[in-house]
Amino acid sequence: MGDAKKIVLRPIDSKIANQFIERVHYSGKVANNSNLHIGVFYGGTLHGAMQFGSPLDKRKVLPLVNGTQWHQMMELNRMAFDEHLPRNSESRAIAIAMRIIKKHAPQLKWVLSFSDATLCGDGTIYRASGFVLTGIRKNTSIWITPSGGTVSRVTLTKQNHIKDTGAASMKKYSQMGYKPLDGFQLRYIYFLDPSQKDNLTVPILPFSAIDEMGARMYKGVKLADGQ
């Protein structure tokens, strides 16, 4: 068994990060809006990658923390670790990444991230890393295609030049056999500046709310309390 204290984090080239994410991340897709790429190394070999950048629609998320300026937040767009890292490496990697960001980008006040329980999990790593839970909602973003694949609602509407991404725009896809995956999306926030927590405009939810809403899931499978 390895020692998580021996992991090393450093910035990596976007091409290297993208290749790792495409190979290891459950979606197999990179976030093109990422502009900060941090590699997680163990024994000199890359075994993890985190990609940070602007949210897809920053205007919608800035109001989550009152007074946030355009340059004061970012999103953890992608995070993937392979099976070769020692136990507890994931939460340690996030903690180190946050310290790096605070040191080199002091203008940033908070980091947003989402956990997709339809295809991955309900955010165990985030909860172990100091994030607060600020939202749980039924999935409306990830859809099953008629052939059994998965696709995001945004991808469907964008590739067909549909401006409205709401329920009405998906009506024709529903008629074609598309349907949303059963599951939940959970929203987490990490406060680089703890004082900004006082400016949060939505409630901080207790982690027990995940069980209460039946949102404790791993890759779309509901888990019993405590699992």
C-alpha positions in Angstrom: 0.0 0.0 0.0 1.4 3.4 -1.0 1.7 6.6 0.9 -0.6 9.4 -0.2 1.8 12.0 1.2 4.2 11.1 -1.6 2.0 12.4 -4.4 3.3 15.5 -6.2 1.1 18.1 -8.0 2.3 20.4 -10.7 0.9 22.2 -13.8 0.8 20.1 -17.0 0.2 20.9 -20.6 -3.4 20.9 -21.8 -2.7 18.2 -24.4 -1.3 15.8 -21.7 -4.3 16.6 -19.4 -6.8 16.1 -22.2 -5.3 12.7 -23.1 -5.5 11.6 -19.5 -9.1 12.8 -19.0 -10.2 11.2 -22.2 -8.7 7.9 -21.1 -9.7 7.9 -17.4 -12.7 10.2 -16.8 -16.1 8.5 -16.8 -17.4 10.8 -19.6 -14.3 10.3 -21.8 -14.6 14.0 -22.7 -12.6 17.0 -21.9 -14.0 20.4 -20.9 -12.9 22.8 -23.7 -13.3 25.8 -21.4 -10.6 24.6 -19.0 -7.4 26.8 -18.8 -5.6 25.4 -15.7 -4.4 21.8 -15.8 -2.9 20.2 -12.7 -1.3 16.8 -12.8 -1.1 14.4 -9.9 2.1 12.3 -10.0 3.1 9.3 -7.9 6.5 7.7 -8.3 7.2 10.1 -11.1 4.2 8.9 -13.2 1.0 10.8 -14.0 -1.9 9.2 -12.2 -4.4 12.0 -11.9 -5.5 15.2 -13.5 -7.7 18.2 -12.6 -8.9 20.8 -15.0 -10.2 24.2 -13.9 -11.8 26.9 -16.0 -14.8 29.1 -16.5 -18.3 27.6 -16.1 -20.3 27.1 -19.3 -22.6 30.0 -18.3 -20.9 32.1 -15.7 -23.7 34.6 -15.5 -25.9 31.9 -13.9 -23.5 30.9 -11.2 -21.9 34.2 -10.1 -25.0 35.1 -8.1 -24.5 32.1 -5.9 -22.0 34.2 -3.9 -23.1 37.8 -3.6 -20.7 40.4 -4.9 -18.6 37.9 -6.9 -16.8 39.6 -9.8 -16.2 38.0 -13.1 -12.6 37.0 -12.3 -13.1 35.8 -8.7 -14.4 32.3 -9.2 -13.8 29.3 -11.4 -15.1 25.7 -11.8 -13.4 22.4 -11.3 -14.5 21.2 -14.7 -12.9 17.7 -14.8 -11.2 15.5 -12.2 -9.9 12.0 -12.8 -7.6 9.6 -10.9 -6.5 6.2 -11.9 -6.4 3.1 -9.7 -2.7 3.3 -9.1 -2.8 6.1 -6.6 -2.6 5.3 -2.8 -5.7 5.5 -0.6 -6.8 9.1 0.3 -4.8 10.5 -2.6 -7.8 12.1 -4.2 -8.8 14.3 -1.2 -5.1 15.1 -0.5 -4.7 16.2 -4.2 -7.7 18.5 -4.0 -6.4 20.1 -0.8 -2.9 20.7 -2.4 -4.5 22.0 -5.6 -6.5 24.5 -3.6 -3.4 25.7 -1.8 -1.6 26.2 -5.1 -4.5 28.2 -6.5 -4.7 30.4 -3.4 -1.0 31.1 -3.6 -0.8 31.8 -7.4 -4.3 33.3 -8.0 -5.2 35.2 -4.9 -8.0 37.0 -6.7 -10.0 33.8 -6.8 -12.5 33.6 -3.9 -14.3 30.3 -4.5 -14.4 27.2 -6.7 -17.6 25.5 -8.1 -17.9 21.9 -9.0 -20.7 19.4 -9.8 -21.0 15.8 -9.0 -23.0 13.7 -11.5 -24.6 10.7 -9.7 -26.2 9.5 -12.9 -22.8 8.4 -14.4 -20.3 8.8 -11.5 -21.0 9.4 -7.8 -22.6 11.8 -5.3 -19.4 13.7 -4.4 -17.7 11.7 -1.6 -14.4 13.2 -2.5 -15.8 16.7 -2.4 -17.3 16.2 1.1 -13.9 14.8 2.3 -12.1 17.8 0.9 -13.9 20.8 2.5 -16.5 21.6 -0.1 -20.0 22.5 1.0 -23.1 21.1 -0.6 -25.4 23.8 -2.0 -27.7 22.0 -4.3 -29.3 18.7 -5.2 -31.5 18.3 -8.2 -33.0 15.6 -10.4 -31.0 15.0 -13.5 -32.3 16.8 -16.6 -28.9 17.3 -18.3 -27.7 13.8 -19.2 -29.9 11.9 -21.7 -30.0 8.3 -23.0 -30.0 8.1 -26.7 -32.2 5.6 -28.6 -29.0 3.5 -29.3 -28.2 3.3 -25.5 -25.5 5.9 -25.4 -25.5 9.1 -23.3 -25.4 12.7 -24.4 -25.8 16.0 -22.7 -28.8 18.2 -23.3 -26.5 21.1 -24.1 -24.8 19.1 -26.8 -28.0 18.1 -28.4 -29.4 21.7 -28.5 -26.1 23.3 -29.6 -25.4 20.9 -32.5 -28.9 21.6 -33.8 -28.6 25.3 -33.2 -31.5 25.4 -30.6 -31.2 28.6 -28.5 -33.7 27.4 -25.8 -32.1 24.6 -23.7 -35.3 24.1 -21.6 -37.8 21.3 -21.5 -39.6 22.6 -24.6 -36.5 22.2 -26.7 -36.2 18.5 -25.7 -39.7 17.6 -26.7 -38.8 16.4 -30.1 -36.0 14.3 -28.7 -38.4 12.7 -26.2 -40.6 11.7 -29.2 -37.5 10.2 -30.9 -36.9 7.9 -27.9 -34.4 10.0 -25.9 -34.9 10.2 -22.1 -33.1 11.7 -19.2 -31.1 9.3 -17.0 -32.5 8.5 -13.6 -30.3 10.3 -11.0 -29.2 13.5 -9.5 -26.7 16.3 -10.0 -25.2 17.8 -6.8 -23.5 21.2 -6.6 -20.5 21.8 -4.4 -18.6 25.0 -3.5 -15.1 25.4 -2.0 -14.3 28.7 -0.4 -10.8 29.8 -1.0 -11.7 32.8 1.0 -13.7 31.5 4.0 -15.2 35.0 4.6 -17.1 34.6 1.3 -19.2 31.9 2.9 -21.2 34.8 4.5 -22.1 36.0 1.0 -23.6 32.7 -0.1 -27.1 33.3 -1.4 -28.3 29.7 -1.2 -28.5 27.5 1.8 -25.7 25.1 2.8 -27.3 21.7 2.8 -26.4 19.1 5.4 -24.8 16.0 3.8 -27.7 14.0 5.3 -29.9 15.7 2.7 -28.3 13.4 0.1 -29.9 10.3 1.8 -33.1 12.1 2.5 -33.6 12.9 -1.2 -32.5 9.4 -2.3 -29.5 10.9 -4.1 -26.8 8.7 -2.7 -25.7 7.0 -5.9 -22.7 5.5 -7.7 -22.8 5.3 -11.4 -26.6 5.6 -11.4 -27.2 2.9 -8.8 -28.8 4.0 -5.6 -26.8 3.1 -2.4 -28.2 2.3 1.0 -27.5 4.8 3.9 -23.9 4.6 5.0 -22.5 3.0 1.8 
